[in-house]
Amino acid sequence: MHFYKNNLDSHYIYSNFGSMTTNTSNKLKKLFKEHVPGTVLLASWLEKKGFSYDLQQYYRRSGWLENIGTGAFKMSKENVTWQGGLFALQSQAKLPVHVGGLTALSLHGYAHYFRLGEEIVYLFSPAQIKLPAWFYKHSWDAKIKHIQSSILPQDLGLVTFEDKSLSIQIATPERAILECLYLTPNHLDLVECYQVFEGLTNIRPKLMQKLLEACNSVKVKRLFLYMANKAQHQWLSFIDQSGINLGKGDRSLIKGGVYIPQFHISVPKELATL
């Protein structure tokens, strides 16, 4: 039984089962056994598990569940973080959304320095995917930035990350750095990205090759190769650049930048002179 994991008093639970039918009490026991502590419970998922709307409302009135938004609950007295909300999006709603960019790199241990202020969590999904209102309206312990983009196939370069008692899907370092470059220069600083890039000494060339060939952003691919050359990473020699479509013409990332003829891009002077 998992009653204590959910911070509920077992004597109180059993003493109140008398006012419920045997079937209802068995379902509640089943819910406690299946529930991953610290995660959101979606009403739609509960219904598929056999918990009707009326039963869900009964649990809410009885104090077992608390609403955190339309169609979403948490166990009473539990603290639910953004990871617990994302778990529900991925595991229950089956939405193709994952942790990416700097957040994923930080989880992999590649954050260059501690960022001051409120934590920013970058979530990526295909362009047509929208997050439910309960998720983006809830006051999480971090600022959520949802990036809708189709620069990469959704099923390439993802890995399961174990966070305490729950598992969430996040980008591999290979995918995450491309997502970072996609957000430059308007949302992320190119110099900061390069400082993180310098630490990526364990990039897997085969996966990186697949990602670069599948990436549909010329800017991202040119920036990646420019930074890889600048950082002189050994794994770059295992990347077949002839298979990567770099497009035609020049790309200017910033006005008054330094032109890099090898990759036909203009980058900030601060980056070029590092």
C-alpha positions, 0 to 999 in steps of 0.5 A: 500500500502507498498511503504514507507516500501520499502524506495521508493518514492510513487510519483516517483513510480506513475509518472513512471507507465505511461511508463508501461502497466496497467497489469505491474503496477498492478503486481508491486503493487502486488509485493510491497504488498506481499513482506516482507521488508528486504528479498530476492526475488528469480527469480524462486519464482517471476516466479511462481507468474507471474513475467516473466524473461523479467518482472524481468529484466525490474524491474531491469533496472528500478531500482525497483530490484537489483541483489544480485547473480544469481537468486536472487534479493532484493528491491532497497535501502533495507538492506538485512541481512542473516535472509532475505536470509534464509527466501527466502531459507525456504519460497520460495525455500522450502529448509530444512535448519534451524538455529541451534546449538549455534545460535539457543540457542543464539536466545532463550536467552541461549548464555553463553557469548558474542563472540568476532569477527565476528558473526558465524551463524550455519545453519543445513540441511540434508546431501544432501542439498546444499545452492545456490551460491547466498547465500554462495557467498553473503557478509552477516553481519555474517559468515555463517557455513552450517552444513550438517548432518542427525543425527536428523530427519529434522521435529523434534524439530523446531520452528518458530522464529519471527525476526522483520517483518519476520519468520524463522525456528530455532531449539528448545533449546532441538534440538540445544544443541544436534547440539552443541554437534555434533560439538564438539570437532573439531568445538566447545569447550566442556567446552563452550558447558557445560557452555551453558548446565548449563543454560538449566533448562527449557528443555521439557523432552517429546521433549528431549526424542523423540530427544534422541531416534531419534538421530543416534550419540552415541557420542552426546547422551553419551555427553548429558547424561554426561553433564545432570548428571554433571549439576544435572538438575531436568528434567533428572529424567523424561528422560527414559534412557532405551529407548536411544541406547548408543551403545557399546565400548568406545568413546574418544573425545580427546587424554589424556582426563579423562575417564568417566566409567559411559558413556564410554567416555573420555573428556577434563580434563578442563571439567571433573574438572569443 
